[in-house]
């Protein structure tokens, strides 16, 4: 691959990533509304049904996808992409009983599809091309998260929440169509190697950075729409559209990283940590809908920066032979953690309410930001020691 972004792989990555994330996010943000207002689930049950997809994504990614060779992984990838397209419209027929099965299957399919797209995006050997492709991949994620909620918002002006799944089934069908075009690395070149990922600064940094933001993001996707409806009397259509505003600033951050990958990743890391804390405080204090919208704009910036910076950090910390192992562990850990985050969040909301729960997330994000800062200063100290050894 040349240093400029290769056109055909870029089109494939953007197409399948946009369709998969737009349809998957539609489930994540719409299912809590259905669970609350149609199935009359408690806050704990809303968290449980929201976490099912992540639980099964963790299982399929960590215990199935990571153990398959390239040839079988390709077959599973295409097969479950097709099944994803078949099952998605069945949410139209969901009820308080079968919704658990539908959410579980969708998560299982995601665990077999999404990690392989990320691996495909990071196949370039040239560092600058690879980081641009990874940023393009995350940019496609942001684009889908902007346009998806706006599309659903318009759709919900004409149809109900259940019927919206039929419209978004178009995106699920696109995932199946594009799945045949995704290339997989050869096992001989990308074979699994023994590497202690936790000894690498880039891996620890990626995990801590994502945890700093993953919990607030889980709170926003699970209860952000409900918070807008119950606190500010927003309609379902407006509550859904707010997610598009949130992802608009996320898009801008990822666009910047795609155009110009950062030489020093610590600058976007400091920005992400600071704005996460400020945004959470503003949500807690928000007296009206406009103030809440501004808070979402602010929280969108760290959402746009943390994930691509994490992928760049991983790619810089591991050799091309080790990178597949690092990506597998990273994906499995993040999916495993996200599987119980909605359960924890829903339990907190059940006791303290949505607004106060945002305040309780502040010390959690601060704690992980402190870990990120510790990694930063530890890396600087090690770099100075290495420099002193060289100059002796």
Protein Blocks (a to p, Z undefined) as FASTA:
>chain_A
ZZbdcfklmmmmmmmmmmmmmmmmmmmmmmmmmmmmmnopafklmmmmmmmmmmmmmmmm
mmmmmmpcfklmmmmmmmmmmmmmmmmmmmmmgcfklmmmmmmmmmmmmmmmmmmmmmmm
mmpfblklmmmmmmmmmmmmmmmmmmmmmmmmmmmmmmcfklmmmmmmmmmmmmmmmmmm
pccddfklmcccdddfklpmklmmmmmmmmmmmmmmmmmmmmmmmmmmmmnopafklmmm
mmmmmmmmmmmmmmmmmmmccfblmlmmmmmmmmmmmmmmmmmmombfklmmmmmmmmmm
mmmmmmmmmmmmmmmmpcfklmmmmmmmmmmmmmmmmmmmmmmmmmmmmmnojmlmmmmm
mmmmmmmmmmmmmmmmmmmmmmmmmmmmmmZZ
